[in-house]
Amino acid sequence: MTTEQRLAMIKEAMKVLANTDKIDQKFKQRGLNSLTQAYNRHTSQMKASKIFTNTKRFGH
């Protein structure tokens, strides 16, 4: 599974969680916080791998 696919899944989970009223507000917020952290972690990994690929390509 690619990082882009993971990001799409995380976004979808965040959307579903944000739109539900069936769970306690505290758990809802906790879930959104952990999904946000996962999203940020994946985007920073993507940036790091792009930088690595670019520097590798130019032989630095």
N, CA, C and O of each residue as an XYZ file, in Angstrom:
240
protein
N       0.841     -1.187      0.000
C       0.000      0.000      0.000
C       0.887      1.252      0.000
O       1.823      1.366      0.791
N       0.578      2.162     -0.882
C       1.402      3.365     -0.973
C       1.008      4.376      0.096
O      -0.057      4.270      0.705
N       1.865      5.342      0.311
C       1.587      6.382      1.300
C       0.361      7.195      0.896
O      -0.423      7.608      1.751
N       0.194      7.424     -0.406
C      -0.978      8.171     -0.886
C      -2.265      7.445     -0.523
O      -3.241      8.075     -0.114
N      -2.270      6.110     -0.671
C      -3.462      5.325     -0.329
C      -3.741      5.402      1.170
O      -4.891      5.513      1.594
N      -2.670      5.340      1.967
C      -2.840      5.447      3.422
C      -3.432      6.806      3.789
O      -4.327      6.895      4.630
N      -2.924      7.866      3.150
C      -3.431      9.212      3.428
C      -4.912      9.312      3.074
O      -5.690      9.923      3.807
N      -5.295      8.717      1.963
C      -6.697      8.744      1.555
C      -7.567      8.008      2.576
O      -8.660      8.468      2.905
N      -7.087      6.872      3.075
C      -7.830      6.112      4.080
C      -7.968      6.899      5.380
O      -9.034      6.916      5.994
N      -6.882      7.550      5.792
C      -6.913      8.341      7.027
C      -7.898      9.497      6.887
O      -8.669      9.778      7.804
N      -7.867     10.171      5.723
C      -8.793     11.285      5.481
C     -10.240     10.808      5.554
O     -11.091     11.464      6.156
N     -10.511      9.657      4.933
C     -11.865      9.107      4.928
C     -12.311      8.757      6.351
O     -13.451      9.024      6.731
N     -11.412      8.160      7.132
C     -11.733      7.811      8.519
C     -12.016      9.065      9.340
O     -12.918      9.070     10.177
N     -11.249     10.127      9.102
C     -11.462     11.389      9.812
C     -12.835     11.968      9.471
O     -13.540     12.477     10.343
N     -13.204     11.884      8.193
C     -14.489     12.414      7.741
C     -15.642     11.657      8.411
O     -16.593     12.263      8.905
N     -15.540     10.323      8.419
C     -16.584      9.496      9.027
C     -16.692      9.783     10.517
O     -17.790      9.941     11.049
N     -15.546      9.850     11.186
C     -15.536     10.104     12.630
C     -16.098     11.483     12.964
O     -16.834     11.641     13.938
N     -15.750     12.472     12.157
C     -16.224     13.839     12.411
C     -17.743     13.945     12.225
O     -18.393     14.775     12.859
N     -18.298     13.104     11.358
C     -19.726     13.206     11.056
C     -20.614     12.307     11.913
O     -21.835     12.328     11.761
N     -20.030     11.529     12.799
C     -20.849     10.642     13.629
C     -21.186     11.287     14.968
O     -20.384     12.026     15.540
N     -22.377     10.995     15.452
C     -22.799     11.500     16.764
C     -23.065     10.351     17.724
O     -23.577     10.553     18.825
N     -22.713      9.145     17.297
C     -23.045      7.961     18.073
C     -22.037      7.652     19.183
O     -22.291      6.790     20.025
N     -20.902      8.345     19.192
C     -19.903      8.072     20.226
C     -19.666      9.307     21.087
O     -19.979     10.433     20.700
N     -19.115      9.063     22.245
C     -18.833     10.126     23.208
C     -17.876     11.162     22.622
O     -16.944     10.813     21.898
N     -18.107     12.419     22.934
C     -17.296     13.523     22.394
C     -15.815     13.367     22.714
O     -14.962     13.683     21.885
N     -15.506     12.878     23.922
C     -14.114     12.722     24.348
C     -13.394     11.690     23.453
O     -12.265     11.908     23.013
N     -14.081     10.563     23.200
C     -13.481      9.524     22.358
C     -13.370      9.994     20.915
O     -12.406      9.680     20.216
N     -14.366     10.746     20.485
C     -14.356     11.292     19.130
C     -13.130     12.186     18.946
O     -12.420     12.074     17.947
N     -12.882     13.074     19.915
C     -11.747     13.992     19.826
C     -10.429     13.236     19.878
O      -9.488     13.563     19.155
N     -10.365     12.227     20.733
C      -9.147     11.425     20.853
C      -8.846     10.704     19.528
O      -7.699     10.642     19.086
N      -9.897     10.167     18.914
C      -9.728      9.485     17.628
C      -9.261     10.435     16.543
O      -8.367     10.113     15.760
N      -9.877     11.614     16.504
C      -9.476     12.610     15.503
C      -8.030     13.050     15.716
O      -7.290     13.252     14.754
N      -7.627     13.197     16.986
C      -6.251     13.593     17.278
C      -5.258     12.543     16.787
O      -4.244     12.887     16.179
N      -5.541     11.266     17.045
C      -4.598     10.235     16.630
C      -4.574     10.086     15.109
O      -3.522      9.807     14.533
N      -5.712     10.267     14.460
C      -5.731     10.222     12.997
C      -4.942     11.396     12.411
O      -4.236     11.242     11.415
N      -5.067     12.560     13.033
C      -4.317     13.730     12.573
C      -2.825     13.496     12.709
O      -2.054     13.848     11.816
N      -2.409     12.901     13.826
C      -0.992     12.594     14.022
C      -0.494     11.610     12.964
O       0.596     11.775     12.417
N      -1.302     10.585     12.679
C      -0.920      9.599     11.661
C      -0.802     10.274     10.295
O       0.133     10.004      9.541
N      -1.763     11.159      9.981
C      -1.743     11.878      8.706
C      -0.474     12.717      8.585
O       0.194     12.697      7.551
N      -0.150     13.450      9.639
C       1.045     14.300      9.616
C       2.318     13.474      9.501
O       3.259     13.865      8.810
N       2.345     12.331     10.179
C       3.509     11.459     10.121
C       3.730     10.950      8.695
O       4.861     10.913      8.209
N       2.633     10.556      8.027
C       2.753     10.059      6.657
C       3.170     11.152      5.683
O       3.978     10.909      4.787
N       2.617     12.371      5.854
C       2.991     13.441      4.934
C       4.452     13.828      5.125
O       5.139     14.133      4.151
N       4.938     13.820      6.369
C       6.347     14.154      6.580
C       7.255     13.054      6.035
O       8.350     13.341      5.550
N       6.814     11.803      6.110
C       7.587     10.706      5.514
C       7.661     10.862      4.000
O       8.703     10.618      3.392
N       6.542     11.273      3.396
C       6.522     11.473      1.949
C       7.504     12.569      1.552
O       8.263     12.409      0.596
N       7.490     13.676      2.282
C       8.408     14.780      1.988
C       9.855     14.324      2.128
O      10.697     14.636      1.286
N      10.137     13.586      3.193
C      11.499     13.106      3.436
C      11.948     12.172      2.322
O      13.093     12.252      1.876
N      11.066     11.287      1.866
C      11.465     10.353      0.817
C      11.657     11.080     -0.519
O      12.512     10.696     -1.318
N      10.862     12.130     -0.761
C      11.044     12.918     -1.986
C      12.393     13.632     -1.954
O      13.112     13.652     -2.953
N      12.733     14.209     -0.820
C      14.021     14.902     -0.684
C      15.162     13.919     -0.896
O      16.129     14.219     -1.595
N      15.043     12.743     -0.286
C      16.069     11.715     -0.423
C      16.222     11.302     -1.884
O      17.339     11.177     -2.385
N      15.097     11.090     -2.567
C      15.125     10.677     -3.974
C      15.760     11.759     -4.833
O      16.571     11.463     -5.711
N      15.395     13.005     -4.584
C      15.941     14.108     -5.374
C      17.443     14.254     -5.166
O      18.178     14.453     -6.134
N      17.911     14.158     -3.933
C      19.346     14.321     -3.685
C      20.114     13.130     -4.237
O      21.239     13.276     -4.715
N      19.510     11.964     -4.170
C      20.162     10.756     -4.700
C      20.326     10.869     -6.217
O      21.348     10.475     -6.779
N      19.299     11.415     -6.860
C      19.295     11.519     -8.313
C      20.449     12.408     -8.802
O      21.053     12.138     -9.840
N      20.743     13.465     -8.043
C      21.777     14.396     -8.473
C      23.152     14.044     -7.930
O      24.119     14.782     -8.124
N      23.228     12.912     -7.251
C      24.518     12.388     -6.825
C      25.171     13.141     -5.694
O      26.399     13.199     -5.628
N      24.391     13.719     -4.799
C      24.970     14.431     -3.648
C      25.186     13.477     -2.506
O      25.665     13.880     -1.446
